[in-house]
Amino acid sequence: MRPFEQAPRPLVGYAFDYAVGHDTGWHQHPRAQLLFATTGVMRVVTPAALFIVPPGTGLWMPAQIPHVTCIPAGLRMRALFLREDAARAGPDAVTVVAVSPLLRALILAACEEPVMWDEHGPVRHVVALALHEIGRAATRPVSVPACRDPRLQRVTQALLADLADPRGLESFADVAGASARTLARLFRRETGMRFQTWRQQLRPTEAQAMLAQGATPARAAAAVGYSSGPAFGAAFRAAFGVTPGRARHGG
């Protein structure tokens, strides 16, 4: 194990800048993490779900959960690794959480410290406050069920590359290497929903990440496949309880 995964401290910071297109591959850690990107949008896949992690949020990852971090355009990763007792401050499951300006500053401060920081020095106050902020962080519903079957993964990868693609499953049969009927059956089995329902859940989720990066509601709507502003607004409100304009300004 690496030092930050076994240090006898309740919380340790870890900083790493990933190259464009880097693939972490499936992996897991013996300690819980709070993953945070100082720039860009993270997509993290677990066996259960695809999590979209826009700016201003982080991903709480309990210990021993297999996952892949997708890095389409480079990523400045800042993370906290938490000892088992300290990890009780966070949720029991993988969760996207709001990162307040204070928590962001605490994450960055922890990442500046050595793994074996002085237990009697001022860092202990940073750690105590960080655990407090993690415990009170609001959650964000920005995930969709994951697909494990390679045939479905080829379909979902094509959709993530072009969220405005209007085609149905019939058009993906050749790409997936399976009939539309087989794909529909697999979608229901693996996600508990129809393909169209899954896509309708994915689109506003990805749009929220675009809004968090400063895109206008009209631009985000077009990018994820909505030709009508009112239709996008209705779908977004149904998913997140706020209008796209309000979400863009952090409302």
C-alpha positions in Angstrom: 0.0 0.0 0.0 1.1 3.6 -0.6 1.9 5.9 2.3 -1.3 7.9 2.1 -3.3 4.7 2.3 -1.8 3.5 5.5 -0.6 6.5 7.4 -1.6 6.5 11.1 -3.3 9.9 10.8 -7.1 10.4 10.7 -6.9 12.3 7.4 -4.2 12.7 4.7 -4.3 14.9 1.6 -3.2 13.6 -1.8 -2.6 15.7 -5.0 -2.1 14.4 -8.5 -2.5 16.0 -12.0 -3.6 13.5 -14.6 -2.6 13.7 -18.2 -5.3 14.1 -20.9 -6.9 10.7 -21.7 -5.4 8.9 -18.7 -7.3 5.8 -17.7 -7.1 4.8 -14.0 -8.5 1.4 -14.7 -10.6 -0.5 -12.1 -9.1 -0.1 -8.7 -10.0 0.3 -5.0 -8.5 1.7 -1.9 -8.4 0.4 1.7 -9.5 3.8 3.0 -12.4 6.1 2.2 -11.8 9.1 0.0 -13.2 12.5 -0.8 -12.3 13.1 -4.5 -12.2 16.7 -5.7 -11.1 18.3 -8.9 -9.9 21.9 -8.8 -10.9 22.2 -12.5 -13.0 20.2 -14.9 -15.7 17.5 -14.5 -15.0 14.1 -13.2 -16.9 11.0 -14.3 -16.5 8.1 -11.9 -17.9 4.6 -12.6 -18.6 2.1 -9.9 -20.2 -1.4 -10.4 -23.5 0.3 -9.5 -23.5 3.7 -11.1 -21.9 6.4 -13.3 -21.3 9.5 -11.2 -20.9 12.9 -12.8 -19.0 15.2 -10.5 -19.1 18.9 -11.7 -17.2 21.8 -10.3 -18.2 22.8 -6.8 -18.8 19.1 -5.8 -16.7 16.1 -4.7 -17.3 12.4 -4.7 -17.3 10.5 -1.4 -16.0 7.0 -2.0 -16.2 4.5 0.9 -13.3 2.1 1.4 -12.9 -0.9 -0.9 -15.4 0.2 -3.6 -14.1 -0.7 -7.1 -14.2 2.3 -9.4 -12.7 3.9 -12.5 -12.1 7.6 -12.9 -12.7 8.9 -16.4 -10.4 11.8 -17.4 -11.5 13.1 -20.9 -9.6 16.4 -20.7 -7.0 16.3 -18.0 -7.7 16.6 -14.3 -6.2 18.3 -11.3 -7.1 15.8 -8.6 -7.1 16.7 -4.9 -8.2 14.0 -2.5 -8.5 13.3 1.2 -7.9 9.7 2.5 -9.6 9.0 5.8 -8.8 6.4 8.4 -11.7 4.1 9.3 -12.7 6.0 12.4 -12.5 9.4 10.7 -14.5 8.1 7.7 -17.6 7.8 9.9 -18.0 11.6 9.2 -19.1 10.8 5.6 -22.0 8.9 4.0 -22.3 5.1 4.0 -22.4 4.9 0.1 -20.8 6.5 -2.9 -22.2 10.0 -3.0 -21.7 13.3 -4.8 -21.5 16.1 -2.1 -21.3 19.8 -2.3 -17.9 21.3 -1.6 -18.3 24.6 0.2 -15.6 27.3 -0.2 -14.4 26.4 3.3 -14.2 22.7 2.6 -12.3 23.4 -0.7 -9.8 25.5 1.2 -9.4 22.7 3.8 -8.8 20.1 1.1 -6.1 22.2 -0.5 -4.5 22.9 2.8 -4.4 19.2 3.7 -2.8 18.4 0.3 0.0 20.8 1.2 0.9 18.8 4.3 3.2 15.7 4.5 1.6 12.3 5.1 3.0 12.3 8.7 1.9 15.7 9.7 2.6 16.9 13.2 -0.3 15.6 15.4 0.3 18.4 17.9 0.6 21.2 15.3 -2.0 23.4 13.7 -2.9 20.8 11.0 -5.0 19.0 13.6 -7.4 21.9 13.5 -7.6 21.8 9.7 -8.4 18.1 9.9 -11.1 18.5 12.6 -12.8 21.3 10.6 -12.6 19.2 7.4 -14.3 16.3 9.1 -17.0 18.7 10.4 -17.6 20.1 6.9 -17.7 16.6 5.3 -20.3 15.6 7.9 -22.6 18.5 7.0 -22.1 18.6 3.2 -25.3 18.5 1.2 -25.7 15.7 -1.3 -26.2 16.1 -5.1 -28.3 13.6 -7.2 -25.9 13.4 -10.2 -25.6 9.8 -11.2 -27.2 7.2 -13.4 -27.1 3.4 -13.1 -24.0 1.8 -14.6 -23.9 -0.8 -17.4 -21.5 -3.7 -16.9 -22.2 -5.7 -20.1 -19.6 -4.8 -22.8 -22.3 -4.5 -25.4 -24.1 -2.0 -23.3 -20.9 -0.2 -22.5 -20.3 0.4 -26.2 -23.7 2.0 -26.5 -23.3 4.2 -23.4 -19.8 5.3 -24.5 -21.2 6.4 -27.9 -23.9 8.4 -26.1 -21.5 10.0 -23.7 -19.4 11.1 -26.8 -22.5 12.7 -28.3 -25.3 13.3 -25.9 -27.4 15.0 -28.6 -27.5 11.7 -30.6 -31.3 11.0 -31.1 -30.9 7.4 -32.3 -32.7 4.5 -30.7 -31.3 1.1 -29.9 -31.9 -0.2 -33.4 -29.2 2.1 -34.7 -26.7 0.9 -32.1 -27.0 -2.8 -32.9 -24.0 -3.0 -35.2 -21.8 -0.9 -32.7 -22.9 -3.1 -29.8 -22.7 -6.4 -31.6 -26.2 -7.3 -30.4 -29.8 -6.9 -31.6 -32.0 -4.1 -30.4 -34.2 -6.6 -28.6 -31.2 -8.0 -26.7 -29.9 -4.6 -25.8 -33.3 -3.5 -24.5 -33.5 -6.7 -22.4 -30.0 -6.1 -21.0 -30.8 -2.4 -20.2 -33.8 -3.4 -18.1 -31.8 -6.1 -16.4 -28.8 -4.1 -15.5 -30.3 -0.6 -14.8 -33.8 -1.4 -13.9 -35.1 1.0 -16.5 -35.8 1.3 -20.3 -33.1 2.7 -22.5 -35.1 5.9 -23.2 -35.6 6.4 -19.5 -31.9 5.9 -18.8 -31.0 8.4 -21.5 -33.6 10.9 -20.2 -31.9 10.7 -16.8 -28.4 11.0 -18.2 -29.1 14.1 -20.3 -30.1 16.6 -17.5 -27.3 15.1 -15.3 -24.7 15.9 -17.9 -26.4 19.3 -18.5 -26.0 20.2 -14.8 -22.2 19.6 -15.1 -22.1 21.9 -18.1 -24.1 24.6 -16.3 -21.7 24.4 -13.4 -18.8 25.1 -15.8 -20.6 28.3 -17.1 -22.6 27.1 -20.1 -25.8 28.9 -20.7 -29.1 26.9 -20.4 -29.6 27.1 -24.1 -26.1 25.8 -24.9 -26.4 23.0 -22.3 -29.9 22.1 -23.7 -28.6 21.8 -27.2 -25.5 19.9 -26.2 -27.5 17.1 -24.5 -30.1 16.8 -27.2 -33.0 19.1 -26.3 -34.4 21.1 -29.2 -36.8 23.0 -27.0 -35.9 25.2 -24.1 -39.2 24.6 -22.2 -38.7 20.8 -22.6 -35.2 21.0 -21.2 -36.4 23.2 -18.4 -39.1 20.8 -17.4 -36.8 17.8 -17.5 -34.2 19.6 -15.5 -36.7 20.8 -12.8 -38.1 17.2 -12.6 -34.5 15.9 -12.0 -33.1 18.5 -9.6 -36.0 20.7 -8.4 -34.6 24.0 -9.7 -34.5 25.7 -13.1 -31.4 25.5 -15.2 -30.8 29.2 -14.8 -30.8 28.9 -11.0 -28.5 25.9 -11.1 -26.1 27.8 -13.3 -25.8 30.5 -10.6 -25.5 28.0 -7.7 -29.1 28.4 -6.6 
